[in-house]
Amino acid sequence: MTKIAAVILNYNNIDETVRCIEEFKAQKENLQLVVVDNNSIDESHQVLSKRKDIYYIQTYENLGYAKGNNVGIEYILKNMDVDLIIISNNDIHFANNSTLTIIKETIKKIPTNWGYLGTVIKDSNGHLAQYYPNKHTTFLERIVNSSLFGVPFRKFFFKKDTLEKGINNLIESEIVSGAFFILNPNAVKKIGAFDPYTFLYGEERILAKKYYNSGYKGYITRDVFVEHENSATTKRYPTISYVNSLKSEYYYFIKYKSFSKAKETSLVSIRLIDTLIRVIIGNLHKETFLKTLKMYLRIKKELK
């Protein structure tokens, strides 16, 4: 029998987390739920610590996405014997109570060197957020996809993938969304989970690089879809989200892609100019530019 455990990370969003717990509990498959609270200042601790149907861990500091999930993953590996580890944002919704059953059946068909498995993901408006496979992140892709300079080129750069459904609706995808995916415990034991240096955003691309470098692959199953409410927690902290996104991007390209000095300078220059323009047009607060500048100065020193 396939044994499943899931990690749910909570930070000042107890209502969403409780709803997510209940949706997991409503699934037909038995599973063990590990809920990690990143030192919330709302009533999260009081509510979660009283529940007897979860394994509750309090971090006593805000560790962010990577370290927070690592705490839950490490707990599972040390205390449970499981075949699948699910990583789930607390703003995930299941389409039905058979989602985990379908995932369990999919794992039976997947190549043995699988490292992680994603699903189809829709946003709250029903639009596809994950369906087509994603390759390892490139510099050009990041600039076109997430800077104002790239806006005119997006319709040319991002062409819809015409790939038909593969055998068993299973397709290889080097990167899958960190909002909801399944980890292979055997791979985690050998390679580890998330890089602890990152705080928020970009963890998936780093995970993908680590796993592929070690011979493990990522996949997406089109037999399952979940709904993601588009960062219900992080959207309340726009400056923190923005700066940490750029920090993770820089870290990825310097450590995992071995950027040259010229490429590093280009990346930082483009991001600072883009951030300044966003401040001028009112898209960002001026404090965001200052925090972005300080972040780049700090991370350069840390990575020397």
N, C-alpha and C positions, 0 to 999 in steps of 0.2 A: 504494500500500500504506500502510495506517495505521501510523504509527510511535508507539510507546508508551514512556514513561519513568515510573518510579515512585520516590517518596521514602519511605523508611522511617526513622523516628526511633528512636534507641536511647538508653536511659539505664539503666545498671546492670542490664540484663536480657538478657545475651548469648545465653542458651539460647533464649529466645523469639524473638529477632531472627534467629538462625541458622535456626530452624525456619521462620520467615516467609519468609526469603530462598529456602529450598529449595522452599516452596510456590509462590512466584512463578516460580522457574526451571522448575517442573514444568508450567506452563501451556503450552498449544499455541502461543501467540503469542510471538514474539520481543520482548523488551523490554530496556531498559537500566535497571539498578537503581542508585539513588543512596542510600547509607546514611549518615546523619548521626549521629555520636555526640556527645552532649551532655556531653562530659568525664566519662565514667563512671570510677568508681574500681575496678571489677572488672576482669576480664581482657578486656573488650570491645575495647580498642585493639589488644592483641596478636593477637586472633583476626581481627578485621575487616581490619586493615592487611595481612594476609598473603593475603587473598582476591584472586584475579585476575578473578573474574567479577562484580565490583561496582565502582562508583565510590565510594570511601570518603572521607569528609570528617570531620575532627576539629575541633570548635569551640573546644576548650581552655577552655571555661566552659559552665555549664549555662544555655543560652539559653531553655529552656522550649519549649512546643509551637509557638507562632507564629514566633518568630525562628529556631528550629531548622529548621522546615520551610521557612521563607523561604530559608535558606542553600541547601538542596537545590534548591528551585525556581529560584533565581537561577542556580545552576550549570547546570541543564538549559537554561535560556533562553540562556545565554551560549555553551554548548558543544555543544548538540545541536539537531537539527532534528526536532521531534516534533509530533504532532497531538493527543496526549492526555498529560496529566500526572496520574498517580494519587497521591493522598495516602493512606497506609495506616499505621495503628497496627501495632506489631509483634505484637499479640495477635489478629490477624485470621486466620481460617481460611477457605479456599475449599471450596465444596461439591464441585467437580470441576475437572478441568484445562481446561474450556472456558469458564471464567468471563470471561476477558479477550476471548475470541472473541465472546461474546454482547454484551459491552459495546461492542466495536468495531462490531458490526452495529447496535446501538441508536443509536449516534452518527450513523449514516447517516440515521436517521429523525427525529432531533431537530431542532427549529427552529434556524435559523442564529444566533439571538441567545442561545443557551444559554451560561451562564457556568459552571455546575457541575452534575454529575449524581451522585445518590446511588443506592443500591441498597436492597433489602430487607435488614434486619439482624436476626439472631436472637442472643439471648444464649446462654450455654453450656448453659442448660436448655431451649433450643428455643423460648423465648417471643419474640414479636415486639418488637423494640426500635425498629425503624423500618419502617413499612409505609404509614401514612397521611400525607398531606401536612401540613406544618407552616407556620403563618403567622409573620410577624415577631413577635418576643417582646414581650409587654405586661407592665406592672407587675402587674396582677391575676394573670396566668398564673404569673409567677415566685413570687409570695407563696403562691398556692394550691398550686403544684406542689412548692415546696421549703422551706416553713416549717411549723412545728408548728401555727401558726394556721390554715393551710389544710387540715389533715387532714380535718376534718368536712365540707368542701365539695368534696372531690376527686371523689366519685362523682357529684355534680351538675354539676360544672364540665367534667369530661372525659368527654364522650359519644363513643362509638365512631362514627367516620365511616362512613357508609353508602355512600360513593362506590364505584361499580362500577369495574371495571378499564376504563381508557381505551383509546383506539386504540393498538395495539401495546404495551399495558400500560405506557404512559408517562404520568405525571401531573406537573403542575406542583407544586413544593413550594418555598416561599420559603426554608426552612431545611432543610438535610440534615445528617446526623451527620458530624462531623469524624473519626470512627474510620476511615472508608473512603469516599472519593468521588473523582470525576474532575474536573479543572479544564480549561477551555478555554484553551490557551496564548495565543490571540489576545486574550482578555479580560484575562488576567494582564498581558500586555505593556502594555495601556492603563490598567488600574486598579491593578495590583499584586496581591499575594496577601493574606497575613494582616496585620492591624494589629500592628505590632511592640511596642505598649505592653503587650499582654496577655502573660501568662506561661503560664497554664494555665486551660482552660475558657472557654466563651463565645465562642470565636473564630468559630464558625459563624454566630452571629447577627450579628456585626459584618461578616463577609464578605458575608452576605446583604444587609444594608442598603447596603453600598458598591456591590455589583453591581447591585441593583435601581435604585438612584439613577442608575446609568449606563446603564440600558436592557437589562441582561443578566438572564436568568432562571435559576432552579434547577429541577431535575426529579428525579424518582425513577423508576427502571425496576423493574417488578415481575417482570421476566424473570430477574433475577439476585438471589441472596441470598448473604450471607457471614455467618459466625459471629464474634461479638465476645466476647472473654473478660472483658468488664466491667472494663476498666482494670487489666490485670495489673500495670502498673508503678505507676500513681498510687495504687492502694489501699494500697500499702506506706507511703505518706506522707500520712496522713489530715489532719493539721493544715495542711500546705502546700496540699493539695488544697482543703480547706474555705475557707481564707482567700483563696486565689487565685480561687476560684469567685466569692466575693462581690466581690472587687476587679474582676474582669472585668464582673460584673453592673453595678456602680456606674459603671464607665467607659462601658459601652454606653448606659446611660440618660442620663448627663450629656452625653456627646459626640455620640451618634448620635440620641438622642430629645429632646435639649434640655429636660431636666426643669426645672421651676420650682423655686424655693427650697423651697416647701412640699412638693412631691413628693420632693425630695431629702431633706429632714428626715424625712419619713414613711418612706422606704426605709431610711435608716440606723437610725432608732429601732426599726423592726420587726425588722431584722436583729440589732441588738445585744440586744434583749430576747429574741429567739428563741435566740440563741447562749447567753445567760445561763441560760435555762431548760434548754437541752440540757446545760450544765455541771452544773446542780443535779440533774438526773435521771440523771447519769452517762453521757450519750450522747457528751459531749466532755470533754476535759481542760481544766482551768481556764486553762492557758497559751494555749489556742485563743481564749478570750475576749479576753485581753490582746493577743494578736497581731492579732485582728480590730479591736479598738479603735485600736491603733496604725496599722493599715493605713488606716482611714478618715481619721485625722488627717493621715497622710502624703499620701494621694492627693488630698485636698482642696487641699493646698498645691501639689502638682505640676500640678494642672489649672487653677489660677488664671491 
